[in-house]
């Protein structure tokens, strides 16, 4: 016979926490479905993956991002504000993630400078007329 009392403490706190996260996921569910379908196809899945699969991947990605943000916030509490470097610190031991993150941040800066130059040129053209 299986003794249910020897299986350990009940998981009620975890269940409540997961229910809270499930409730927050339900509010935002489906936001990334199309993007994830395209990404999954790009990584070798079917062009039209099962909706259940896309939902599962979305839940996993959302949980990962939420966890990373919470960890970054814990790091940032000592300083008082959340910075990009907090996320880089979290991925420092994963060279591919660190390299890709740095690459995306560099591209973001380049795009910001290009937009700024474009806005300045547009403003000067409008004033010249």
C-alpha positions as CSV (number, residue, x, y, z in Angstrom):
1,X,0.0,0.0,0.0
2,X,1.1,3.6,-0.7
3,X,1.1,5.8,2.3
4,X,0.1,9.3,1.2
5,X,1.5,11.0,4.3
6,X,5.0,9.8,3.5
7,X,5.1,11.5,0.1
8,X,6.2,14.7,1.6
9,X,4.6,18.1,2.4
10,X,1.7,19.2,0.3
11,X,2.5,21.4,-2.6
12,X,-0.2,24.0,-1.8
13,X,2.1,27.0,-1.8
14,X,3.5,26.1,-5.2
15,X,0.0,25.4,-6.6
16,X,-1.1,28.9,-5.5
17,X,1.9,30.5,-7.0
18,X,1.4,28.6,-10.3
19,X,-2.3,29.5,-10.3
20,X,-1.3,33.2,-9.9
21,X,1.1,32.9,-12.8
22,X,-1.4,31.0,-14.8
23,X,-3.9,33.8,-14.2
24,X,-1.5,36.4,-15.4
25,X,-0.6,34.3,-18.4
26,X,-4.3,34.0,-19.3
27,X,-4.6,37.8,-19.5
28,X,-1.7,38.0,-22.0
29,X,-2.1,34.6,-23.7
30,X,-1.9,34.6,-27.5
31,X,0.2,37.8,-27.8
32,X,3.2,36.0,-29.2
33,X,1.4,33.2,-31.1
34,X,2.0,34.4,-34.6
35,X,5.7,35.3,-33.9
36,X,6.3,32.0,-32.2
37,X,4.7,30.1,-35.1
38,X,7.1,31.8,-37.5
39,X,10.1,31.2,-35.2
40,X,9.1,27.5,-34.7
41,X,8.9,27.1,-38.5
42,X,12.3,28.8,-38.9
43,X,13.7,26.2,-36.5
44,X,12.3,23.3,-38.4
45,X,8.7,22.8,-37.1
46,X,5.7,22.5,-39.4
47,X,4.5,25.7,-41.1
48,X,1.3,25.4,-39.1
49,X,2.2,23.9,-35.7
50,X,-0.5,22.6,-33.4
51,X,-2.1,25.4,-31.4
52,X,-1.4,23.4,-28.2
53,X,2.3,23.3,-29.1
54,X,2.4,27.1,-29.7
55,X,0.6,27.7,-26.4
56,X,3.1,25.5,-24.6
57,X,6.1,27.3,-26.1
58,X,4.5,30.6,-25.4
59,X,4.0,29.6,-21.7
60,X,7.7,28.4,-21.5
61,X,9.0,31.6,-23.1
62,X,6.8,33.9,-20.9
63,X,7.9,32.0,-17.8
64,X,11.6,32.3,-18.8
65,X,11.3,36.0,-19.5
66,X,9.4,36.6,-16.2
67,X,12.0,34.7,-14.3
68,X,14.9,36.7,-15.9
69,X,13.2,40.0,-15.1
70,X,12.7,39.0,-11.5
71,X,16.3,38.0,-11.2
72,X,17.4,41.2,-12.8
73,X,15.2,43.2,-10.4
74,X,16.8,41.4,-7.5
75,X,20.2,42.4,-8.7
76,X,19.1,46.0,-9.4
77,X,17.5,46.5,-5.9
78,X,21.0,47.2,-4.5
79,X,21.5,50.0,-7.0
80,X,17.9,51.2,-7.1
81,X,17.2,50.9,-10.8
82,X,17.1,48.2,-13.4
83,X,19.7,48.5,-16.2
84,X,20.5,46.6,-19.3
85,X,23.8,45.4,-17.7
86,X,21.7,43.5,-15.1
87,X,20.5,41.2,-17.9
88,X,23.9,40.9,-19.4
89,X,25.2,39.9,-15.9
90,X,22.6,37.1,-15.8
91,X,23.6,35.6,-19.2
92,X,27.4,36.1,-18.6
93,X,28.0,32.4,-18.2
94,X,26.2,31.5,-21.5
95,X,28.5,32.8,-24.2
96,X,26.1,32.5,-27.1
97,X,23.3,34.4,-25.2
98,X,25.8,37.0,-24.1
99,X,27.2,37.5,-27.6
100,X,23.7,37.7,-29.2
101,X,22.5,40.1,-26.5
102,X,25.5,42.4,-27.0
103,X,25.0,42.2,-30.8
104,X,21.3,43.2,-30.5
105,X,22.2,46.0,-28.1
106,X,24.8,47.3,-30.6
107,X,22.3,47.2,-33.4
108,X,19.7,49.0,-31.3
109,X,22.2,51.8,-30.7
110,X,23.0,52.0,-34.4
111,X,19.3,52.2,-35.3
112,X,18.8,54.9,-32.7
113,X,21.6,57.0,-34.2
114,X,20.3,56.4,-37.7
115,X,16.8,57.5,-36.7
116,X,18.2,60.6,-34.9
117,X,20.2,61.5,-38.0
118,X,17.1,60.9,-40.2
119,X,14.9,63.1,-38.0
120,X,17.5,65.9,-38.0
121,X,17.8,65.8,-41.8
122,X,14.0,65.8,-42.1
123,X,13.7,68.8,-39.7
124,X,16.4,70.8,-41.5
125,X,14.7,70.1,-44.9
126,X,11.3,71.2,-43.5
127,X,12.9,74.4,-42.2
128,X,14.7,75.1,-45.4
129,X,11.5,75.1,-47.4
